[in-house]
Amino acid sequence: MNNAEIGKAMEIKLDPVLPEYPTFKEGVRRAPKRELTLNKREIKLAVANALRYVPEELHEQLAPEFLDELLTRGRIYGYRFMPKDRIYGRPIDEYKGKCVEGKAFQVMIDNNLDHEVALYPYELVTYGETGQVCQNWMQYQLIKRYLEELTDEHTLVMMSGHPMGLFKSHKTSPRVIVTNGLMVGMFDNPEDWAKATAMGVSSYGQMTAGGWMYIGPQGIVHGTFNTILNAGRKFLGVPQDGDLSGHLFVTSGLGGMSGAQPKAIEIARGVGIVAEVDASRIETRHSQGWVGLVIEDAAEAFRVAEEYMEKKETVSIAYHGNIVDLLQYAVDNNIKIELLSDQTSCHVPYDGGYCPQGLTFEERTEMLANDKEKFCELVDQTLVKHYHLIKTLVERGSYFFDYGNSFMRAVFDAGAKDIAKNGVDTSEGFVFPSYVEDILGPELFDYGYGPFRWCCLSGKPEDLRATDHAAMEVIDPNRRSQDRDNYIWIRDAEKNKLVVGTQCRILYQDALGRRDIALKFNEMVRNGEIGPVMLGRDHHDTGGTDSPYRETSNIYDGSNITADMAVHCYAGNAARGMSLVALHNGGGVGISKSINGGFGMVLDGSERVDEILKAAIPWDTMIGVSRRSWGRCEHSIETVAEYNKIREGQDYITMPYLADDDMIERVCKDVVVEEHHAHH
C-alpha cells in the first residue's frame, strides 16, 4: 500500500500540517543528553520509526529535524508537536470527549506534564530522571485524539507510550490498557532497553508517570512520613503516639519523589537536612513551600539544625551541595546523625541520577554529554566513598536505611562488593536494611496499608475538602496505631498544603478501608455533592510490585525475584473492570529490577462503578497481603485469617502451615553442599 491509501484507511490521525516550531522558555529544566549507542542502521530505523506518526508530505522536512534531535539529545521528542498553550490538569468539563473516562485521563496526563509538576516537561519526563508519560509529542497528540473519541464501549491500547488503537470492548472492560518497557527475558537489561528506547520502541513509565497517576511530590509524602516516624519509634525510642521532635534526619534529593522528604519531616515534627546539587530543584521545592530553609554551607546547616532540635521545633533545611560533602563534614566533626538515608535517583546513576563529588550540577550535565566514560568513573568513586562515610556513621550509632532508590545495588555495581551480606553477590541482600524490610513491610504492607490516592477532576478545592472529611469518617482511629496515624494525616492534610498541580490526595489505607472510602466517594458523586473522582494508588504498594530490592524485599521464601504477583494484580484489575490498568518494567529501581502494576478508576456515581469497586479494590490489595502471608510474613498471616473470616462465602485465601526451624535444622544437619555463588 502507498501512504495515500494508508492515510485514507485511518480515521484518527495527525493532520498533514507542519506545526510551528515552539519557543523554549528560559528557566525550565531540560533533560540531559541521553547516551546514544545506536549503530548507523539503528539510527536510520529510529528516524523512520518517528516518521510513522506523520503524513508523508511532512517527511522531507521532519526527517533532518528528527535526526538532529536524536544526535543532540539522544532521543527523538518531536518538539514541533508540543502544544503551544500551557499544559496543566484543567477542570474535566474543559476537555472534549464521549465518555467521562476519556476526559478524566486527559486531566491526568496534562497534570503529569504541568511545569509545576514535571521534572523535564519538554522531554515528557514527569519524575525519577527518566519516567515518561510517553516517548514523544506525536504520541501525545495522537493519544489526546483517541481519548476524545473513546466511548464507554471502547478500550484504548497503549504500548510503551504508543497508542496502538481503539478497540471495541464492553461497558465493564478497562477503558485504557497500558504497558511500559516490558522486555523479553534475555534482553531485559538496561543496555538493550536503552537501544530500544532510542529507536522509539520502548518507554520507561517509572511507576505513575506512564500510568498517568502521578500527583506531584504529595504522592510519596505520606509513605515518607510513615517511614521516618516508624523508624523513630523502632530505633530512637519514640513512643507510639509521639513524633520526631528533637530528632535529626539527614538524606539527599529534592526531585519529584525525593522532594517529599522535607515536607514529611515537618509533618513528623522533626529536624531534617536534605542535600541537593541542582539549585533549580531547591528553588521549586522552596517556592512551593515544601522545604523551609536553603543553606549553602554544611557547618551552618548542622548549626541551625542543632538550634531547632534544642527548641524541639521542626524545620527542614535544603543544603545546596553534594550529600557526600555533607556526610564528610559530619564524620570529620563528630556530628551525631540519628536517622540517615538517601533518595537520589540511583536506579539511573549513570544517566544523571547521581552527581559525582567535586562537580557542580552544570559540570555534571556537561560531562554527562561529552565524556560519559569519565563521568561513570567518578560516579563509581563517589558511590563507594558515600558508602564508607555511611559505614562510619552507622558504627557511631546512626540508623541507615536504603530508601528504595537502588542505592545499595548501585554501590555494589560500583565495585564495593562488601555491601552485600555474603560479600560476593546480592542473593542474600545487603548489610543495611531496605526501608521496606525494616519498616514499611512489617508495619504497613503486611497489613495491607498502602498509598491509596484520588484526584478531584472538577479541579475544585472544595471537592477535595469534602473527600478529606468523608475519608476521615471511614477511619476508626482506635483500631490500630496505623489507623490513628492515618486519621491524623487526613485530618491535617489541608492544613499541610500538600497539593501541587491538580486537586489530589494520598492516604495510606488497607483493603476494606480503601473499598469503603471509594464507595463513599462514588455515592457523593451520585448525590451531586462533588464532581467525578479519579482513584488510584502508587504502584509502590502491598500488591502492585515485585521488586527484590524494594517492595518485596521482606518476602524471604525465595519468591522475591519472581514477578507473578504484579502480573496477576494487573490482569485481575482488568478482569474486574478498572478504568485503566498498567504494567511496567522497572519503576523506582530501574529496568529489569522490578515489574509493577497499577490502576486508575473513574468514579462517575453509577451503580456499575459500585459493583466494580466492591470486587476490584479488595482484590488489588489482598493479592499482595495473600502473597506476603504465603511468604510467611507474620502480620500478613494474621491479616489473611481476619479477612477470611470477614469475607466468608466471598473470598477464600490459602494460608501456610509453618515448619519448625529446629526440626528442619535436625533433618538437614548432614547435608553437604558445594557453595555456588551466582553472579548477577
Helices and strands as residue ranges (DSSP letters): H 3-8, H 40-51, G 56-58, H 59-73, G 79-81, G 92-94, H 100-113, G 121-123, E 125-127, E 131-132, H 137-149, E 154-159, E 162-168, E 176-180, G 185-187, H 190-198, H 218-235, E 248-252, H 260-267, E 271-276, H 279-287, E 293-295, H 298-311, E 315-320, H 323-332, E 339-340, G 349-351, H 361-370, H 372-395, E 399-400, H 407-413, G 417-419, H 435-435, I 436-440, H 441-443, G 445-447, E 450-456, H 461-474, H 481-492, E 504-509, H 511-526, E 533-537, E 545-546, G 559-561, H 564-575, E 580-585, E 595-603, H 607-630, H 634-646, H 661-668
